Amino acid sequence: MWWTGGEKYLDVFWTDDKFLDKECGGNNCRWRSQDDGVYLFSYKHKEYRLKYNWDPWNKTKNHSY
């Protein structure tokens, strides 16, 4: 996943029931990218919460997505 000025590599699909129940509120996880990072929707709190900050661009890597 990438955003202006940064990138992040992360797993967005899990088979871990604890994560799905605790973090996603079931079998569906909702992600959103914003300027400051990657957010996961918390069903418990009914809002998106920052889960990961962006990493700076790796200047040696080709970013032509």
PDB file of N, H, CA, C and O in Angstrom:
ATOM      1  N   MET A   1       0.851  -1.154   0.000  1.00  0.00           N
ATOM      2  CA  MET A   1       0.000   0.000   0.000  1.00  0.00           C
ATOM      3  C   MET A   1       0.903   1.225   0.000  1.00  0.00           C
ATOM      4  O   MET A   1       1.935   1.233   0.672  1.00  0.00           O
ATOM      5  N   TRP A   2       0.530   2.250  -0.741  1.00  0.00           N
ATOM      6  H   TRP A   2      -0.308   2.243  -1.287  1.00  0.00           H
ATOM      7  CA  TRP A   2       1.349   3.452  -0.752  1.00  0.00           C
ATOM      8  C   TRP A   2       0.468   4.684  -0.733  1.00  0.00           C
ATOM      9  O   TRP A   2      -0.714   4.637  -1.071  1.00  0.00           O
ATOM     10  N   TRP A   3       1.070   5.776  -0.334  1.00  0.00           N
ATOM     11  H   TRP A   3       2.031   5.814  -0.059  1.00  0.00           H
ATOM     12  CA  TRP A   3       0.402   7.058  -0.211  1.00  0.00           C
ATOM     13  C   TRP A   3       1.436   8.118  -0.525  1.00  0.00           C
ATOM     14  O   TRP A   3       2.630   7.817  -0.507  1.00  0.00           O
ATOM     15  N   THR A   4       1.050   9.301  -0.801  1.00  0.00           N
ATOM     16  H   THR A   4       0.080   9.546  -0.815  1.00  0.00           H
ATOM     17  CA  THR A   4       1.987  10.364  -1.116  1.00  0.00           C
ATOM     18  C   THR A   4       3.045  10.479  -0.025  1.00  0.00           C
ATOM     19  O   THR A   4       2.737  10.822   1.117  1.00  0.00           O
ATOM     20  N   GLY A   5       4.277  10.194  -0.378  1.00  0.00           N
ATOM     21  H   GLY A   5       4.528   9.915  -1.305  1.00  0.00           H
ATOM     22  CA  GLY A   5       5.377  10.344   0.563  1.00  0.00           C
ATOM     23  C   GLY A   5       5.655   9.144   1.437  1.00  0.00           C
ATOM     24  O   GLY A   5       6.563   9.195   2.266  1.00  0.00           O
ATOM     25  N   GLY A   6       4.903   8.056   1.284  1.00  0.00           N
ATOM     26  H   GLY A   6       4.165   8.014   0.611  1.00  0.00           H
ATOM     27  CA  GLY A   6       5.162   6.900   2.138  1.00  0.00           C
ATOM     28  C   GLY A   6       4.562   5.621   1.597  1.00  0.00           C
ATOM     29  O   GLY A   6       3.826   5.622   0.610  1.00  0.00           O
ATOM     30  N   GLU A   7       4.892   4.533   2.264  1.00  0.00           N
ATOM     31  H   GLU A   7       5.490   4.533   3.066  1.00  0.00           H
ATOM     32  CA  GLU A   7       4.395   3.217   1.883  1.00  0.00           C
ATOM     33  C   GLU A   7       4.266   2.368   3.138  1.00  0.00           C
ATOM     34  O   GLU A   7       4.844   2.698   4.174  1.00  0.00           O
ATOM     35  N   LYS A   8       3.511   1.270   3.054  1.00  0.00           N
ATOM     36  H   LYS A   8       3.042   1.001   2.212  1.00  0.00           H
ATOM     37  CA  LYS A   8       3.368   0.349   4.175  1.00  0.00           C
ATOM     38  C   LYS A   8       3.021  -1.017   3.624  1.00  0.00           C
ATOM     39  O   LYS A   8       2.120  -1.159   2.798  1.00  0.00           O
ATOM     40  N   TYR A   9       3.742  -2.013   4.088  1.00  0.00           N
ATOM     41  H   TYR A   9       4.474  -1.897   4.760  1.00  0.00           H
ATOM     42  CA  TYR A   9       3.445  -3.405   3.752  1.00  0.00           C
ATOM     43  C   TYR A   9       2.855  -4.053   4.988  1.00  0.00           C
ATOM     44  O   TYR A   9       3.473  -4.044   6.053  1.00  0.00           O
ATOM     45  N   LEU A  10       1.655  -4.621   4.854  1.00  0.00           N
ATOM     46  H   LEU A  10       1.153  -4.628   3.989  1.00  0.00           H
ATOM     47  CA  LEU A  10       0.989  -5.219   6.002  1.00  0.00           C
ATOM     48  C   LEU A  10       0.040  -6.309   5.541  1.00  0.00           C
ATOM     49  O   LEU A  10      -0.388  -6.339   4.388  1.00  0.00           O
ATOM     50  N   ASP A  11      -0.276  -7.196   6.459  1.00  0.00           N
ATOM     51  H   ASP A  11       0.072  -7.171   7.396  1.00  0.00           H
ATOM     52  CA  ASP A  11      -1.269  -8.235   6.197  1.00  0.00           C
ATOM     53  C   ASP A  11      -2.644  -7.648   6.472  1.00  0.00           C
ATOM     54  O   ASP A  11      -2.869  -7.051   7.525  1.00  0.00           O
ATOM     55  N   VAL A  12      -3.558  -7.814   5.536  1.00  0.00           N
ATOM     56  H   VAL A  12      -3.375  -8.299   4.681  1.00  0.00           H
ATOM     57  CA  VAL A  12      -4.912  -7.317   5.749  1.00  0.00           C
ATOM     58  C   VAL A  12      -5.940  -8.451   5.802  1.00  0.00           C
ATOM     59  O   VAL A  12      -7.130  -8.198   5.991  1.00  0.00           O
ATOM     60  N   PHE A  13      -5.493  -9.682   5.640  1.00  0.00           N
ATOM     61  H   PHE A  13      -4.527  -9.887   5.487  1.00  0.00           H
ATOM     62  CA  PHE A  13      -6.370 -10.843   5.751  1.00  0.00           C
ATOM     63  C   PHE A  13      -5.808 -11.782   6.808  1.00  0.00           C
ATOM     64  O   PHE A  13      -4.631 -12.138   6.756  1.00  0.00           O
ATOM     65  N   TRP A  14      -6.631 -12.185   7.762  1.00  0.00           N
ATOM     66  H   TRP A  14      -7.588 -11.896   7.804  1.00  0.00           H
ATOM     67  CA  TRP A  14      -6.190 -13.075   8.833  1.00  0.00           C
ATOM     68  C   TRP A  14      -7.117 -14.276   8.931  1.00  0.00           C
ATOM     69  O   TRP A  14      -8.281 -14.238   8.533  1.00  0.00           O
ATOM     70  N   THR A  15      -6.559 -15.323   9.469  1.00  0.00           N
ATOM     71  H   THR A  15      -5.613 -15.353   9.792  1.00  0.00           H
ATOM     72  CA  THR A  15      -7.378 -16.480   9.823  1.00  0.00           C
ATOM     73  C   THR A  15      -7.472 -16.601  11.331  1.00  0.00           C
ATOM     74  O   THR A  15      -8.069 -17.546  11.847  1.00  0.00           O
ATOM     75  N   ASP A  16      -6.886 -15.649  12.040  1.00  0.00           N
ATOM     76  H   ASP A  16      -6.401 -14.881  11.622  1.00  0.00           H
ATOM     77  CA  ASP A  16      -6.887 -15.634  13.503  1.00  0.00           C
ATOM     78  C   ASP A  16      -8.232 -15.095  14.002  1.00  0.00           C
ATOM     79  O   ASP A  16      -8.512 -13.903  13.875  1.00  0.00           O
ATOM     80  N   ASP A  17      -9.057 -15.974  14.565  1.00  0.00           N
ATOM     81  H   ASP A  17      -8.830 -16.942  14.667  1.00  0.00           H
ATOM     82  CA  ASP A  17     -10.384 -15.576  15.032  1.00  0.00           C
ATOM     83  C   ASP A  17     -10.324 -14.498  16.106  1.00  0.00           C
ATOM     84  O   ASP A  17     -11.206 -13.642  16.166  1.00  0.00           O
ATOM     85  N   LYS A  18      -9.293 -14.525  16.959  1.00  0.00           N
ATOM     86  H   LYS A  18      -8.576 -15.221  16.910  1.00  0.00           H
ATOM     87  CA  LYS A  18      -9.177 -13.511  18.014  1.00  0.00           C
ATOM     88  C   LYS A  18      -9.030 -12.122  17.408  1.00  0.00           C
ATOM     89  O   LYS A  18      -9.682 -11.175  17.849  1.00  0.00           O
ATOM     90  N   PHE A  19      -8.172 -12.002  16.396  1.00  0.00           N
ATOM     91  H   PHE A  19      -7.643 -12.771  16.038  1.00  0.00           H
ATOM     92  CA  PHE A  19      -8.009 -10.693  15.748  1.00  0.00           C
ATOM     93  C   PHE A  19      -9.315 -10.252  15.098  1.00  0.00           C
ATOM     94  O   PHE A  19      -9.748  -9.114  15.275  1.00  0.00           O
ATOM     95  N   LEU A  20      -9.940 -11.154  14.347  1.00  0.00           N
ATOM     96  H   LEU A  20      -9.588 -12.079  14.204  1.00  0.00           H
ATOM     97  CA  LEU A  20     -11.173 -10.798  13.652  1.00  0.00           C
ATOM     98  C   LEU A  20     -12.254 -10.353  14.623  1.00  0.00           C
ATOM     99  O   LEU A  20     -12.932  -9.356  14.377  1.00  0.00           O
ATOM    100  N   ASP A  21     -12.423 -11.074  15.716  1.00  0.00           N
ATOM    101  H   ASP A  21     -11.873 -11.884  15.916  1.00  0.00           H
ATOM    102  CA  ASP A  21     -13.458 -10.727  16.687  1.00  0.00           C
ATOM    103  C   ASP A  21     -13.123  -9.449  17.449  1.00  0.00           C
ATOM    104  O   ASP A  21     -13.987  -8.593  17.644  1.00  0.00           O
ATOM    105  N   LYS A  22     -11.872  -9.322  17.878  1.00  0.00           N
ATOM    106  H   LYS A  22     -11.171 -10.017  17.720  1.00  0.00           H
ATOM    107  CA  LYS A  22     -11.472  -8.174  18.698  1.00  0.00           C
ATOM    108  C   LYS A  22     -11.312  -6.901  17.873  1.00  0.00           C
ATOM    109  O   LYS A  22     -11.807  -5.843  18.263  1.00  0.00           O
ATOM    110  N   GLU A  23     -10.630  -6.997  16.746  1.00  0.00           N
ATOM    111  H   GLU A  23     -10.229  -7.857  16.429  1.00  0.00           H
ATOM    112  CA  GLU A  23     -10.298  -5.809  15.961  1.00  0.00           C
ATOM    113  C   GLU A  23     -11.364  -5.454  14.925  1.00  0.00           C
ATOM    114  O   GLU A  23     -11.676  -4.280  14.727  1.00  0.00           O
ATOM    115  N   CYS A  24     -11.918  -6.464  14.270  1.00  0.00           N
ATOM    116  H   CYS A  24     -11.664  -7.418  14.431  1.00  0.00           H
ATOM    117  CA  CYS A  24     -12.830  -6.200  13.153  1.00  0.00           C
ATOM    118  C   CYS A  24     -14.302  -6.334  13.527  1.00  0.00           C
ATOM    119  O   CYS A  24     -15.163  -5.805  12.824  1.00  0.00           O
ATOM    120  N   GLY A  25     -14.598  -7.013  14.593  1.00  0.00           N
ATOM    121  H   GLY A  25     -13.898  -7.443  15.163  1.00  0.00           H
ATOM    122  CA  GLY A  25     -15.985  -7.194  14.978  1.00  0.00           C
ATOM    123  C   GLY A  25     -16.693  -8.266  14.172  1.00  0.00           C
ATOM    124  O   GLY A  25     -17.918  -8.244  14.061  1.00  0.00           O
ATOM    125  N   GLY A  26     -15.959  -9.186  13.616  1.00  0.00           N
ATOM    126  H   GLY A  26     -14.963  -9.204  13.705  1.00  0.00           H
ATOM    127  CA  GLY A  26     -16.536 -10.244  12.796  1.00  0.00           C
ATOM    128  C   GLY A  26     -15.597 -10.606  11.668  1.00  0.00           C
ATOM    129  O   GLY A  26     -14.385 -10.424  11.778  1.00  0.00           O
ATOM    130  N   ASN A  27     -16.151 -11.117  10.587  1.00  0.00           N
ATOM    131  H   ASN A  27     -17.136 -11.265  10.497  1.00  0.00           H
ATOM    132  CA  ASN A  27     -15.326 -11.589   9.473  1.00  0.00           C
ATOM    133  C   ASN A  27     -14.948 -10.506   8.471  1.00  0.00           C
ATOM    134  O   ASN A  27     -14.214 -10.791   7.524  1.00  0.00           O
ATOM    135  N   ASN A  28     -15.417  -9.288   8.643  1.00  0.00           N
ATOM    136  H   ASN A  28     -16.013  -9.057   9.412  1.00  0.00           H
ATOM    137  CA  ASN A  28     -15.129  -8.217   7.690  1.00  0.00           C
ATOM    138  C   ASN A  28     -14.306  -7.119   8.338  1.00  0.00           C
ATOM    139  O   ASN A  28     -14.747  -6.484   9.296  1.00  0.00           O
ATOM    140  N   CYS A  29     -13.105  -6.898   7.811  1.00  0.00           N
ATOM    141  H   CYS A  29     -12.747  -7.414   7.033  1.00  0.00           H
ATOM    142  CA  CYS A  29     -12.255  -5.805   8.279  1.00  0.00           C
ATOM    143  C   CYS A  29     -12.350  -4.672   7.264  1.00  0.00           C
ATOM    144  O   CYS A  29     -12.280  -4.909   6.058  1.00  0.00           O
ATOM    145  N   ARG A  30     -12.508  -3.450   7.745  1.00  0.00           N
ATOM    146  H   ARG A  30     -12.565  -3.257   8.725  1.00  0.00           H
ATOM    147  CA  ARG A  30     -12.586  -2.280   6.870  1.00  0.00           C
ATOM    148  C   ARG A  30     -11.362  -1.406   7.110  1.00  0.00           C
ATOM    149  O   ARG A  30     -11.130  -0.932   8.222  1.00  0.00           O
ATOM    150  N   TRP A  31     -10.587  -1.200   6.055  1.00  0.00           N
ATOM    151  H   TRP A  31     -10.776  -1.585   5.151  1.00  0.00           H
ATOM    152  CA  TRP A  31      -9.356  -0.408   6.109  1.00  0.00           C
ATOM    153  C   TRP A  31      -9.555   0.896   5.356  1.00  0.00           C
ATOM    154  O   TRP A  31     -10.343   0.977   4.414  1.00  0.00           O
ATOM    155  N   ARG A  32      -8.811   1.930   5.797  1.00  0.00           N
ATOM    156  H   ARG A  32      -8.171   1.865   6.562  1.00  0.00           H
ATOM    157  CA  ARG A  32      -8.825   3.213   5.099  1.00  0.00           C
ATOM    158  C   ARG A  32      -7.436   3.836   5.189  1.00  0.00           C
ATOM    159  O   ARG A  32      -6.808   3.822   6.248  1.00  0.00           O
ATOM    160  N   SER A  33      -6.970   4.372   4.089  1.00  0.00           N
ATOM    161  H   SER A  33      -7.481   4.383   3.229  1.00  0.00           H
ATOM    162  CA  SER A  33      -5.680   5.068   4.106  1.00  0.00           C
ATOM    163  C   SER A  33      -5.928   6.570   4.162  1.00  0.00           C
ATOM    164  O   SER A  33      -6.827   7.094   3.504  1.00  0.00           O
ATOM    165  N   GLN A  34      -5.117   7.245   4.957  1.00  0.00           N
ATOM    166  H   GLN A  34      -4.387   6.820   5.492  1.00  0.00           H
ATOM    167  CA  GLN A  34      -5.185   8.697   5.107  1.00  0.00           C
ATOM    168  C   GLN A  34      -3.767   9.249   5.092  1.00  0.00           C
ATOM    169  O   GLN A  34      -2.802   8.486   5.048  1.00  0.00           O
ATOM    170  N   ASP A  35      -3.639  10.560   5.129  1.00  0.00           N
ATOM    171  H   ASP A  35      -4.423  11.179   5.165  1.00  0.00           H
ATOM    172  CA  ASP A  35      -2.325  11.195   5.057  1.00  0.00           C
ATOM    173  C   ASP A  35      -1.356  10.701   6.122  1.00  0.00           C
ATOM    174  O   ASP A  35      -0.159  10.594   5.854  1.00  0.00           O
ATOM    175  N   ASP A  36      -1.838  10.401   7.311  1.00  0.00           N
ATOM    176  H   ASP A  36      -2.810  10.488   7.528  1.00  0.00           H
ATOM    177  CA  ASP A  36      -0.943  10.035   8.415  1.00  0.00           C
ATOM    178  C   ASP A  36      -0.768   8.539   8.616  1.00  0.00           C
ATOM    179  O   ASP A  36       0.059   8.136   9.434  1.00  0.00           O
ATOM    180  N   GLY A  37      -1.517   7.695   7.901  1.00  0.00           N
ATOM    181  H   GLY A  37      -2.189   8.022   7.237  1.00  0.00           H
ATOM    182  CA  GLY A  37      -1.337   6.260   8.063  1.00  0.00           C
ATOM    183  C   GLY A  37      -2.528   5.446   7.594  1.00  0.00           C
ATOM    184  O   GLY A  37      -3.381   5.926   6.849  1.00  0.00           O
ATOM    185  N   VAL A  38      -2.564   4.197   8.052  1.00  0.00           N
ATOM    186  H   VAL A  38      -1.870   3.807   8.658  1.00  0.00           H
ATOM    187  CA  VAL A  38      -3.592   3.234   7.661  1.00  0.00           C
ATOM    188  C   VAL A  38      -4.497   2.995   8.868  1.00  0.00           C
ATOM    189  O   VAL A  38      -4.024   2.714   9.969  1.00  0.00           O
ATOM    190  N   TYR A  39      -5.782   3.110   8.644  1.00  0.00           N
ATOM    191  H   TYR A  39      -6.166   3.339   7.749  1.00  0.00           H
ATOM    192  CA  TYR A  39      -6.772   2.995   9.707  1.00  0.00           C
ATOM    193  C   TYR A  39      -7.600   1.723   9.543  1.00  0.00           C
ATOM    194  O   TYR A  39      -7.877   1.284   8.427  1.00  0.00           O
ATOM    195  N   LEU A  40      -7.987   1.143  10.670  1.00  0.00           N
ATOM    196  H   LEU A  40      -7.763   1.500  11.577  1.00  0.00           H
ATOM    197  CA  LEU A  40      -8.875  -0.014  10.708  1.00  0.00           C
ATOM    198  C   LEU A  40     -10.146   0.408  11.428  1.00  0.00           C
ATOM    199  O   LEU A  40     -10.081   1.044  12.481  1.00  0.00           O
ATOM    200  N   PHE A  41     -11.302   0.061  10.870  1.00  0.00           N
ATOM    201  H   PHE A  41     -11.355  -0.455  10.015  1.00  0.00           H
ATOM    202  CA  PHE A  41     -12.568   0.428  11.503  1.00  0.00           C
ATOM    203  C   PHE A  41     -12.799  -0.436  12.729  1.00  0.00           C
ATOM    204  O   PHE A  41     -12.748  -1.664  12.651  1.00  0.00           O
ATOM    205  N   SER A  42     -13.052   0.208  13.864  1.00  0.00           N
ATOM    206  H   SER A  42     -13.093   1.205  13.927  1.00  0.00           H
ATOM    207  CA  SER A  42     -13.353  -0.483  15.114  1.00  0.00           C
ATOM    208  C   SER A  42     -14.870  -0.541  15.281  1.00  0.00           C
ATOM    209  O   SER A  42     -15.513   0.481  15.519  1.00  0.00           O
ATOM    210  N   TYR A  43     -15.432  -1.733  15.156  1.00  0.00           N
ATOM    211  H   TYR A  43     -14.909  -2.563  14.962  1.00  0.00           H
ATOM    212  CA  TYR A  43     -16.875  -1.878  15.326  1.00  0.00           C
ATOM    213  C   TYR A  43     -17.286  -1.586  16.761  1.00  0.00           C
ATOM    214  O   TYR A  43     -18.379  -1.078  17.010  1.00  0.00           O
ATOM    215  N   LYS A  44     -16.417  -1.905  17.691  1.00  0.00           N
ATOM    216  H   LYS A  44     -15.529  -2.318  17.489  1.00  0.00           H
ATOM    217  CA  LYS A  44     -16.703  -1.658  19.109  1.00  0.00           C
ATOM    218  C   LYS A  44     -16.881  -0.165  19.380  1.00  0.00           C
ATOM    219  O   LYS A  44     -17.784   0.232  20.117  1.00  0.00           O
ATOM    220  N   HIS A  45     -16.024   0.658  18.786  1.00  0.00           N
ATOM    221  H   HIS A  45     -15.291   0.336  18.187  1.00  0.00           H
ATOM    222  CA  HIS A  45     -16.053   2.101  19.029  1.00  0.00           C
ATOM    223  C   HIS A  45     -16.737   2.879  17.902  1.00  0.00           C
ATOM    224  O   HIS A  45     -16.913   4.093  17.999  1.00  0.00           O
ATOM    225  N   LYS A  46     -17.121   2.172  16.834  1.00  0.00           N
ATOM    226  H   LYS A  46     -16.977   1.185  16.756  1.00  0.00           H
ATOM    227  CA  LYS A  46     -17.823   2.775  15.693  1.00  0.00           C
ATOM    228  C   LYS A  46     -17.037   3.919  15.058  1.00  0.00           C
ATOM    229  O   LYS A  46     -17.599   4.963  14.728  1.00  0.00           O
ATOM    230  N   GLU A  47     -15.721   3.709  14.889  1.00  0.00           N
ATOM    231  H   GLU A  47     -15.264   2.861  15.157  1.00  0.00           H
ATOM    232  CA  GLU A  47     -14.879   4.718  14.254  1.00  0.00           C
ATOM    233  C   GLU A  47     -13.621   4.066  13.698  1.00  0.00           C
ATOM    234  O   GLU A  47     -13.237   2.974  14.117  1.00  0.00           O
ATOM    235  N   TYR A  48     -12.989   4.744  12.757  1.00  0.00           N
ATOM    236  H   TYR A  48     -13.301   5.632  12.417  1.00  0.00           H
ATOM    237  CA  TYR A  48     -11.693   4.294  12.252  1.00  0.00           C
ATOM    238  C   TYR A  48     -10.619   4.703  13.245  1.00  0.00           C
ATOM    239  O   TYR A  48     -10.633   5.818  13.765  1.00  0.00           O
ATOM    240  N   ARG A  49      -9.682   3.787  13.507  1.00  0.00           N
ATOM    241  H   ARG A  49      -9.671   2.881  13.085  1.00  0.00           H
ATOM    242  CA  ARG A  49      -8.581   4.055  14.427  1.00  0.00           C
ATOM    243  C   ARG A  49      -7.261   3.775  13.732  1.00  0.00           C
ATOM    244  O   ARG A  49      -7.124   2.794  13.002  1.00  0.00           O
ATOM    245  N   LEU A  50      -6.284   4.658  13.970  1.00  0.00           N
ATOM    246  H   LEU A  50      -6.395   5.455  14.564  1.00  0.00           H
ATOM    247  CA  LEU A  50      -4.971   4.516  13.357  1.00  0.00           C
ATOM    248  C   LEU A  50      -4.339   3.203  13.794  1.00  0.00           C
ATOM    249  O   LEU A  50      -4.186   2.940  14.987  1.00  0.00           O
ATOM    250  N   LYS A  51      -3.976   2.386  12.821  1.00  0.00           N
ATOM    251  H   LYS A  51      -4.100   2.600  11.852  1.00  0.00           H
ATOM    252  CA  LYS A  51      -3.364   1.087  13.107  1.00  0.00           C
ATOM    253  C   LYS A  51      -1.881   1.089  12.741  1.00  0.00           C
ATOM    254  O   LYS A  51      -1.069   0.511  13.463  1.00  0.00           O
ATOM    255  N   TYR A  52      -1.518   1.730  11.632  1.00  0.00           N
ATOM    256  H   TYR A  52      -2.178   2.200  11.046  1.00  0.00           H
ATOM    257  CA  TYR A  52      -0.132   1.759  11.165  1.00  0.00           C
ATOM    258  C   TYR A  52       0.204   3.145  10.628  1.00  0.00           C
ATOM    259  O   TYR A  52      -0.605   3.757   9.929  1.00  0.00           O
ATOM    260  N   ASN A  53       1.383   3.634  10.951  1.00  0.00           N
ATOM    261  H   ASN A  53       2.039   3.137  11.518  1.00  0.00           H
ATOM    262  CA  ASN A  53       1.900   4.857  10.339  1.00  0.00           C
ATOM    263  C   ASN A  53       2.584   4.487   9.034  1.00  0.00           C
ATOM    264  O   ASN A  53       3.024   3.352   8.849  1.00  0.00           O
ATOM    265  N   TRP A  54       2.669   5.451   8.136  1.00  0.00           N
ATOM    266  H   TRP A  54       2.311   6.373   8.286  1.00  0.00           H
ATOM    267  CA  TRP A  54       3.381   5.226   6.883  1.00  0.00           C
ATOM    268  C   TRP A  54       4.872   5.137   7.141  1.00  0.00           C
ATOM    269  O   TRP A  54       5.396   5.820   8.021  1.00  0.00           O
ATOM    270  N   ASP A  55       5.562   4.294   6.375  1.00  0.00           N
ATOM    271  H   ASP A  55       5.136   3.739   5.660  1.00  0.00           H
ATOM    272  CA  ASP A  55       7.020   4.239   6.372  1.00  0.00           C
ATOM    273  C   ASP A  55       7.499   5.167   5.258  1.00  0.00           C
ATOM    274  O   ASP A  55       6.836   5.273   4.226  1.00  0.00           O
ATOM    275  N   PRO A  56       8.638   5.841   5.443  1.00  0.00           N
ATOM    276  CA  PRO A  56       9.158   6.691   4.361  1.00  0.00           C
ATOM    277  C   PRO A  56       9.425   5.855   3.109  1.00  0.00           C
ATOM    278  O   PRO A  56       9.685   4.656   3.198  1.00  0.00           O
ATOM    279  N   TRP A  57       9.358   6.497   1.950  1.00  0.00           N
ATOM    280  H   TRP A  57       9.147   7.472   1.878  1.00  0.00           H
ATOM    281  CA  TRP A  57       9.634   5.807   0.696  1.00  0.00           C
ATOM    282  C   TRP A  57      11.005   5.165   0.731  1.00  0.00           C
ATOM    283  O   TRP A  57      11.962   5.750   1.239  1.00  0.00           O
ATOM    284  N   ASN A  58      11.097   3.967   0.191  1.00  0.00           N
ATOM    285  H   ASN A  58      10.319   3.492  -0.222  1.00  0.00           H
ATOM    286  CA  ASN A  58      12.376   3.298  -0.021  1.00  0.00           C
ATOM    287  C   ASN A  58      12.900   3.812  -1.360  1.00  0.00           C
ATOM    288  O   ASN A  58      12.410   3.411  -2.415  1.00  0.00           O
ATOM    289  N   LYS A  59      13.873   4.678  -1.318  1.00  0.00           N
ATOM    290  H   LYS A  59      14.272   5.004  -0.461  1.00  0.00           H
ATOM    291  CA  LYS A  59      14.338   5.373  -2.525  1.00  0.00           C
ATOM    292  C   LYS A  59      14.983   4.449  -3.555  1.00  0.00           C
ATOM    293  O   LYS A  59      15.120   4.834  -4.717  1.00  0.00           O
ATOM    294  N   THR A  60      15.381   3.242  -3.159  1.00  0.00           N
ATOM    295  H   THR A  60      15.270   2.929  -2.216  1.00  0.00           H
ATOM    296  CA  THR A  60      16.015   2.323  -4.106  1.00  0.00           C
ATOM    297  C   THR A  60      14.996   1.458  -4.831  1.00  0.00           C
ATOM    298  O   THR A  60      15.370   0.684  -5.713  1.00  0.00           O
ATOM    299  N   LYS A  61      13.727   1.568  -4.485  1.00  0.00           N
ATOM    300  H   LYS A  61      13.423   2.196  -3.769  1.00  0.00           H
ATOM    301  CA  LYS A  61      12.686   0.721  -5.044  1.00  0.00           C
ATOM    302  C   LYS A  61      11.910   1.464  -6.134  1.00  0.00           C
ATOM    303  O   LYS A  61      11.710   2.675  -6.041  1.00  0.00           O
ATOM    304  N   ASN A  62      11.482   0.749  -7.151  1.00  0.00           N
ATOM    305  H   ASN A  62      11.645  -0.235  -7.228  1.00  0.00           H
ATOM    306  CA  ASN A  62      10.671   1.317  -8.217  1.00  0.00           C
ATOM    307  C   ASN A  62       9.232   1.443  -7.724  1.00  0.00           C
ATOM    308  O   ASN A  62       8.643   0.449  -7.300  1.00  0.00           O
ATOM    309  N   HIS A  63       8.657   2.640  -7.771  1.00  0.00           N
ATOM    310  H   HIS A  63       9.136   3.447  -8.115  1.00  0.00           H
ATOM    311  CA  HIS A  63       7.295   2.868  -7.288  1.00  0.00           C
ATOM    312  C   HIS A  63       6.322   3.156  -8.422  1.00  0.00           C
ATOM    313  O   HIS A  63       5.419   3.976  -8.257  1.00  0.00           O
ATOM    314  N   SER A  64       6.479   2.520  -9.538  1.00  0.00           N
ATOM    315  H   SER A  64       7.212   1.854  -9.673  1.00  0.00           H
ATOM    316  CA  SER A  64       5.560   2.723 -10.661  1.00  0.00           C
ATOM    317  C   SER A  64       4.445   1.694 -10.583  1.00  0.00           C
ATOM    318  O   SER A  64       4.472   0.683 -11.283  1.00  0.00           O
ATOM    319  N   TYR A  65       3.464   1.957  -9.727  1.00  0.00           N
ATOM    320  H   TYR A  65       3.441   2.779  -9.158  1.00  0.00           H
ATOM    321  CA  TYR A  65       2.355   1.021  -9.520  1.00  0.00           C
ATOM    322  C   TYR A  65       1.377   1.125 -10.647  1.00  0.00           C
ATOM    323  O   TYR A  65       0.371   0.417 -10.658  1.00  0.00           O
TER     324      TYR A  65
END
